[in-house]
Structure formats: C-alpha cells, structure tokens
Amino acid sequence: MSSYDNNTSRRNALSRRALLAGFGAGTLCAIVGARAQNFASTPVKLVVGLGAGSGPDVICRIIADHLSRLWGQQATVMNQPGATGGIAMRTVGSSAPDGHTLLFALSSSFVALPEIQSTFPYNLARDFVPVGFVGEVPMVIAVSPSLGVNTLAEFIALAKQRPGQISIAVSNRGGTPHLTAEWLRIATGTDMTAISYPGTPQALNDVVGGRVQATVDSLPGLKGSIAGGSLKLLAVCSAKRLPNFPDAPTASETLPGFNAVGWYALMAPPGTPEPIARKLSEDLRTALNRPEVQDRLQGIGCYTRPMSPTELRDFISSEQKLWKPVIEQIGMKAK
C-alpha cells in the first residue's frame, strides 16, 4: 500500500473517531438536557444550616412548598445546624450532582466561614453551583419588655450604665445575628456579651424568660414573639424603614451606617450540570415571582430581588468586605 493510501486510511479512521466522539458528547448533552426538563424524578431535599423555627427555616419551607407544586415531587426541608452552616455544606457537597439535594445557603457560609475555618474543604462561592438568590432579611434588635427600655438609644445608655451585665442571645456562632450583636457592641463602645444558642427558639426562651436581656436575629424568626408582645422591637437594621413595618425605626437612625442583613441563596452540589442548574434557577424564579409567595415572604420581613450571576458575585464581595473587620476584631479569624 502506498504512503498516500496509508495517510488516507489514517485520516478516515481519525474522522470516524471524531464523529463517534462528537456523537457521544451530543448524546450525553441530550440526555442531561432531557433529565433537566423532566426534573424532578424523586423527592428533593433542601438542606438548611439552622434549626427548625429559625428565620431561614421558615423561609425555606415557604419556598419548598411552592417548588413541590412545580415539580410534582415533595421538596422537604432538612435541618442540619452547626459550624456556621458547615455541616449542611458538607452534606450537600458530598451529594450526587443531580439537583435532588440542594443547599439553602446562609449568608454567614459565604461571609464568615471562609474567615474562621480557612481549612474547610469547600468554598461555597467557588465550589458550589449557584441556583439563585432567594432574598434578604434585616437583622432586628429586640429586648425583654421587663428590661424597661423603649428605644435603641435607651438600651445603649443602659448598657453603658451596667457594663458587663447585659447579654444578647444569638443563634449560630459566626452567623449574621452573632456578627451583628458584636458589631453593636463595638460600635457603641459597650461591654455586652453575645451568647450563642443552637437556634432561635432556644435563644427566645431565655430572653422571654428574663434570663437574657436582649436578642439579635432576623425578622422572620422574631416576628411572632414581637407581635405577641413577649419581645419589644427596638430597631430594624435595614438601610431604611420597611414598607410593611413603617413604625419600626432603623438602627441607623441612632447609629448612622449601622445596616445589617442576612440573606440566602440556593446552591447545588459541585459538578451539577448546567442544564439542571438552569432548570432549577428557572423554577426558583417562577416560585419567587408568584404573588402569594411575595406576600408571604414580605409579611415576615424577607425581601426578594433578582440578581444576575455577576451581580450576585459583586454582592457577596461587598458583604465579605463589610464583615471582615468585625470578624477580625472579635478574634474569630483563623490564624
């Protein structure tokens, strides 16, 4: 056989391999795309890094209810509190990347965890696949009515009069409520102590029972106790007064620039195929755009807003810059 024939044969063989490889890749993409459009094939787990009854848990259950209706499969909430959301991250990070196990990610997992556990095996913003921004909730400062203060200014004055005697109950050490309480202490120059609890219900028990004087948490977690009169709301830590809570003063009216919000994003395990992530994102947006979902979320103080992937990355970066000095000042940054 001539060299011409040999070269022709080799070219033909390479062409067949390339064709088969292209056919295989195209088939795989088609299969993944078809699975994405037929999502979900089994019940879906939404893993939350805080306990039942907390603000994130309440919000996640509202979202899960409407996703269940969209998918025709039950979306269940799994609570795995601890380690600033790290336990929940490990669970989802080791799950199959098929969209059936998702992380209802806390802002603290983006902001605090990389600072306080530098050796943690996952970086949420880098390793997980974003599904979408869910919403943000302002932190609130509330006290036991028996404390006898009616405004944030009066509370600060009392803390200065009683150094070392005022405690603030917070859930989830390293979480946004904890960081907000520490920032309040630093910003006011007072000697107050933040006491961490496993979750909001346990923290509330001690404040309502008079064993702890104050609490900082997200509005959804405290709204019922405030409405029932067992907690007195002093301030919301939003940039401006909330439209559905117009009588609640902002913390910045007393402490200029004191704005603190928690926020949540839905994330998929590392390696989740793009068609599945896109389908999840579309369904999340559909659920969040429903008027009844908007009404329920805003009614408890959670505010949604659409974000592109670039806007979400910029938002995460700005939040990391905001909280990094607080984490350093309270000695939580990993050495």
Phi, psi and omega per residue, in radians:
M1 nan 2.382 -3.117
S2 -1.261 2.834 3.091
S3 -1.067 -0.545 3.117
Y4 -1.095 -0.792 -3.133
D5 -1.117 -0.714 3.108
N6 -1.046 -0.812 -3.135
N7 -1.096 -0.691 3.131
T8 -1.115 -0.729 3.126
S9 -1.095 -0.773 3.140
R10 -1.087 -0.728 -3.138
R11 -1.104 -0.710 3.138
N12 -1.129 -0.704 3.133
A13 -1.129 -0.756 3.117
L14 -1.107 -0.679 3.134
S15 -1.114 -0.706 3.129
R16 -1.138 -0.717 3.126
R17 -1.100 -0.767 -3.133
A18 -1.093 -0.699 3.135
L19 -1.119 -0.772 3.127
L20 -1.133 -0.710 3.127
A21 -1.112 -0.763 3.115
G22 -1.112 -0.703 3.116
F23 -1.097 -0.734 -3.141
G24 -1.122 -0.779 3.134
A25 -1.124 -0.725 3.134
G26 -1.123 -0.697 3.113
T27 -1.102 -0.760 3.135
L28 -1.066 -0.788 3.122
C29 -1.071 -0.697 3.136
A30 -1.130 -0.701 3.134
I31 -1.129 -0.816 3.132
V32 -1.084 -0.751 3.126
G33 -1.075 -0.719 3.129
A34 -1.140 -0.711 3.107
R35 -1.097 -0.676 -3.136
A36 -1.105 -0.767 -3.108
Q37 -1.195 -0.460 3.137
N38 -1.666 0.196 -3.130
F39 -1.102 2.435 0.085
A40 -1.892 2.565 -3.098
S41 -1.598 -0.345 3.117
T42 -2.457 2.947 3.083
P43 -0.964 2.602 -3.085
V44 -1.943 2.391 3.102
K45 -1.822 2.271 3.017
L46 -1.908 1.973 -3.024
V47 -1.680 2.208 -3.106
V48 -1.997 2.383 -3.099
G49 -1.505 0.309 3.037
L50 -2.350 2.885 -3.034
G51 -1.341 2.960 3.092
A52 -1.061 2.436 -3.140
G53 1.604 -0.200 3.090
S54 -1.298 2.887 3.117
G55 -0.986 -0.883 3.118
P56 -1.036 -0.646 3.131
D57 -1.107 -0.776 3.138
V58 -1.059 -0.805 -3.117
I59 -1.158 -0.761 -3.127
C60 -1.066 -0.656 -3.132
R61 -1.188 -0.584 3.064
I62 -1.128 -0.798 3.132
I63 -1.124 -0.776 -3.103
A64 -1.052 -0.683 -3.132
D65 -1.036 -0.771 -3.093
H66 -1.372 -0.541 3.041
L67 -1.166 -0.614 3.090
S68 -1.026 -0.719 -3.141
R69 -1.176 -0.665 3.134
L70 -1.158 -0.732 -3.003
W71 -1.538 -0.337 -3.027
G72 1.203 0.324 3.083
Q73 -2.347 2.588 -3.122
Q74 -1.244 2.202 2.984
A75 -1.761 1.950 -3.056
T76 -1.836 2.611 3.135
V77 -1.720 2.222 3.095
M78 -1.980 2.098 -3.130
N79 -1.620 2.148 3.086
Q80 -2.353 1.332 -3.074
P81 -1.285 2.751 3.033
G82 2.131 2.678 3.022
A83 1.027 0.687 3.101
T84 0.963 0.652 -3.123
G85 1.548 -0.030 -3.062
G86 -1.152 -0.607 -3.135
I87 -1.141 -0.776 3.099
A88 -1.104 -0.688 3.129
M89 -1.078 -0.727 3.129
R90 -1.089 -0.737 -3.137
T91 -1.047 -0.873 -3.102
V92 -1.258 -0.647 -3.130
G93 -1.066 -0.499 -3.135
S94 -1.711 0.123 -3.125
S95 -1.512 2.815 3.105
A96 -1.075 2.382 -3.108
P97 -1.432 0.981 -3.085
D98 -2.002 0.133 3.096
G99 1.479 -0.011 -3.081
H100 -1.635 -0.049 2.974
T101 -2.324 2.065 -3.042
L102 -2.195 2.697 3.134
L103 -1.825 2.134 2.972
F104 -1.515 1.583 -2.901
A105 -1.403 2.360 3.096
L106 -1.497 2.632 3.105
S107 -1.021 -0.600 -3.121
S108 -1.119 -0.481 3.118
S109 -1.215 -0.485 3.054
F110 -1.444 -0.661 -2.930
V111 -1.646 -0.929 -3.004
A112 -1.559 -0.722 -3.027
L113 -0.985 -0.762 3.124
P114 -1.108 -0.433 -3.119
E115 -1.464 -0.668 -3.016
I116 -1.679 -0.265 3.071
Q117 -2.341 1.355 -3.041
S118 -1.145 -0.336 -3.131
T119 -1.699 0.114 -3.133
F120 -1.042 2.396 -2.996
P121 -1.166 -0.315 -3.119
Y122 -2.102 2.515 2.902
N123 -1.951 1.981 -2.972
L124 -1.017 -0.816 -3.092
A125 -1.182 -0.528 -3.081
R126 -1.557 -0.728 -2.924
D127 -1.663 -0.611 -3.082
F128 -1.465 2.789 -3.119
V129 -1.692 2.101 -3.098
P130 -1.237 2.352 3.019
V131 -1.728 -0.797 3.097
G132 2.959 2.785 3.061
F133 -1.362 2.302 -3.116
V134 -1.604 -0.964 -3.111
G135 3.019 3.046 3.124
E136 -2.203 2.609 -3.117
V137 -2.292 2.267 3.103
P138 -1.249 2.509 2.954
M139 -1.257 2.629 3.085
V140 -2.236 2.626 3.084
I141 -1.928 2.114 -3.094
A142 -2.385 2.739 -3.098
V143 -2.335 2.884 2.982
S144 -1.206 2.324 3.126
P145 -0.985 -0.469 -3.118
S146 -1.227 -0.187 -3.129
L147 -1.242 -0.427 3.047
G148 1.428 0.352 3.066
V149 -1.993 2.601 -3.073
N150 -2.075 -0.205 -3.127
T151 -2.394 2.857 3.101
L152 -1.120 -0.658 3.127
A153 -1.082 -0.695 3.111
E154 -1.170 -0.661 3.123
F155 -1.126 -0.762 3.124
I156 -1.100 -0.753 3.128
A157 -1.072 -0.707 3.127
L158 -1.147 -0.719 3.128
A159 -1.092 -0.617 3.103
K160 -1.245 -0.558 3.106
Q161 -1.309 -0.442 -3.064
R162 -2.194 1.140 -3.101
P163 -1.042 2.342 3.107
G164 1.365 0.035 -3.075
Q165 -1.917 -0.091 -3.133
I166 -1.862 2.215 3.110
S167 -2.030 2.585 3.134
I168 -2.122 2.102 3.122
A169 -1.410 2.284 3.105
V170 -2.370 2.688 3.064
S171 -1.749 2.506 2.976
N172 1.157 1.568 3.096
R173 -0.948 2.237 -3.097
G174 1.582 -0.136 3.103
G175 -1.383 3.022 -3.097
T176 -1.053 -0.704 3.071
P177 -1.026 -0.747 3.123
H178 -1.108 -0.820 -3.133
L179 -1.111 -0.629 3.116
T180 -1.153 -0.731 3.108
A181 -1.101 -0.706 3.118
E182 -1.183 -0.674 3.095
W183 -1.116 -0.674 3.100
L184 -1.073 -0.748 3.113
R185 -1.082 -0.793 -3.111
I186 -1.167 -0.786 -3.070
A187 -1.152 -0.510 -3.095
T188 -1.720 -0.143 -3.122
G189 1.134 0.537 -3.114
T190 -1.807 2.822 3.124
D191 -1.804 1.349 3.089
M192 -1.939 2.713 -3.085
T193 -2.044 2.204 3.053
A194 -1.541 2.184 3.133
I195 -1.924 2.123 -3.083
S196 -1.536 2.450 3.109
Y197 -2.171 2.784 3.125
P198 -1.086 -0.502 -3.113
G199 -2.849 3.055 -3.111
T200 -1.080 -0.780 -3.114
P201 -1.002 -0.710 -3.134
Q202 -1.177 -0.697 3.102
A203 -1.116 -0.742 -3.133
L204 -1.091 -0.678 -3.130
N205 -0.981 -0.744 -3.101
D206 -1.309 -0.551 3.115
V207 -1.297 -0.830 3.133
V208 -1.107 -0.610 3.129
G209 -1.363 -0.066 3.082
G210 1.443 0.114 -3.139
R211 -1.419 -0.420 3.072
V212 -2.241 2.494 -2.977
Q213 -1.422 -0.526 -2.993
A214 -2.579 2.956 3.058
T215 -2.566 2.636 2.976
V216 -2.177 2.224 3.129
D217 -2.797 3.109 3.089
S218 -1.309 2.675 -3.113
L219 -1.040 -0.729 3.129
P220 -1.004 -0.622 -3.107
G221 -1.277 -0.399 -3.055
L222 -1.941 -0.154 -3.002
K223 -0.971 -0.777 -3.114
G224 -1.086 -0.751 -3.135
S225 -1.194 -0.616 3.101
I226 -1.181 -0.797 -3.141
A227 -1.117 -0.608 -3.122
G228 -1.403 -0.145 3.084
G229 1.556 0.021 3.132
S230 -1.452 -0.191 3.022
L231 -2.280 2.559 3.053
K232 -1.893 2.106 3.138
L233 -1.367 2.175 3.105
L234 -1.701 -0.695 -3.088
A235 -2.857 2.631 2.949
V236 -1.820 2.529 -3.035
C237 -1.717 0.565 3.064
S238 -1.502 2.881 -3.110
A239 -1.189 -0.514 3.099
K240 -2.513 2.916 -3.129
R241 -1.051 2.522 -3.074
L242 -1.421 2.412 -3.075
P243 -1.049 -0.586 -3.138
N244 -1.688 0.071 3.009
F245 -2.393 1.030 -2.979
P246 -1.160 -0.368 -3.114
D247 -1.514 -0.119 -3.141
A248 -1.486 2.026 -3.141
P249 -1.203 2.686 3.063
T250 -1.499 2.686 3.079
A251 -1.109 -0.552 -3.100
S252 -1.216 -0.260 3.036
E253 -1.202 -0.425 3.074
T254 -1.803 -0.700 -3.126
L255 -2.122 1.601 -3.073
P256 -0.907 2.291 3.105
G257 1.513 0.011 -3.114
F258 -1.508 1.549 3.135
N259 -2.121 2.182 -3.117
A260 -2.473 2.133 3.110
V261 -2.264 2.538 2.926
G262 -1.647 2.748 3.137
W263 -2.671 2.835 -3.002
Y264 -2.382 2.530 3.076
A265 -2.385 2.541 3.085
L266 -1.616 2.222 -3.063
M267 -2.231 2.555 3.107
A268 -1.841 2.781 -3.116
P269 -1.049 2.713 3.054
P270 -0.952 2.430 3.104
G271 1.518 0.052 3.117
T272 -1.120 2.209 -3.107
P273 -1.050 2.569 -3.079
E274 -1.023 -0.718 3.129
P275 -1.056 -0.651 3.122
I276 -1.225 -0.757 3.109
A277 -1.071 -0.692 -3.141
R278 -1.155 -0.726 3.110
K279 -1.100 -0.776 3.098
L280 -1.051 -0.741 -3.130
S281 -1.108 -0.749 3.127
E282 -1.098 -0.727 -3.119
D283 -1.225 -0.656 3.077
L284 -1.080 -0.780 3.140
R285 -1.098 -0.693 3.091
T286 -1.049 -0.786 -3.138
A287 -1.117 -0.784 -3.093
L288 -1.192 -0.438 -3.125
N289 -1.466 -0.159 3.124
R290 -1.181 2.295 -3.103
P291 -0.977 -0.662 -3.122
E292 -1.186 -0.567 3.073
V293 -1.221 -0.779 3.092
Q294 -0.998 -0.773 -3.113
D295 -1.136 -0.760 -3.126
R296 -1.151 -0.747 -3.116
L297 -1.184 -0.819 3.138
Q298 -1.149 -0.534 3.117
G299 -1.101 -0.445 3.111
I300 -1.878 0.123 3.038
G301 1.588 0.481 3.052
C302 -1.973 2.258 -3.013
Y303 -2.123 2.126 -3.113
T304 -1.588 2.691 2.974
R305 -2.778 2.394 -3.114
P306 -1.218 2.509 3.078
M307 -2.416 2.369 2.976
S308 -1.318 2.856 3.093
P309 -0.964 -0.661 3.122
T310 -1.162 -0.752 3.120
E311 -1.126 -0.657 3.120
L312 -1.143 -0.738 3.107
R313 -1.091 -0.733 3.125
D314 -1.140 -0.668 3.130
F315 -1.128 -0.781 3.118
I316 -1.061 -0.757 3.140
S317 -1.070 -0.736 -3.140
S318 -1.168 -0.638 3.111
E319 -1.196 -0.673 3.093
Q320 -1.091 -0.701 3.113
K321 -1.172 -0.619 3.138
L322 -1.121 -0.780 -2.986
W323 -1.608 -0.306 -3.094
K324 -0.985 -0.791 3.120
P325 -1.089 -0.616 3.116
V326 -1.149 -0.795 3.130
I327 -1.040 -0.706 3.124
E328 -1.179 -0.733 -3.084
Q329 -1.191 -0.531 -3.121
I330 -1.605 0.063 3.021
G331 1.348 0.446 -3.134
M332 -1.662 -0.220 -3.093
K333 -1.173 2.352 3.121
A334 -1.101 2.425 3.139
K335 -1.372 nan nan
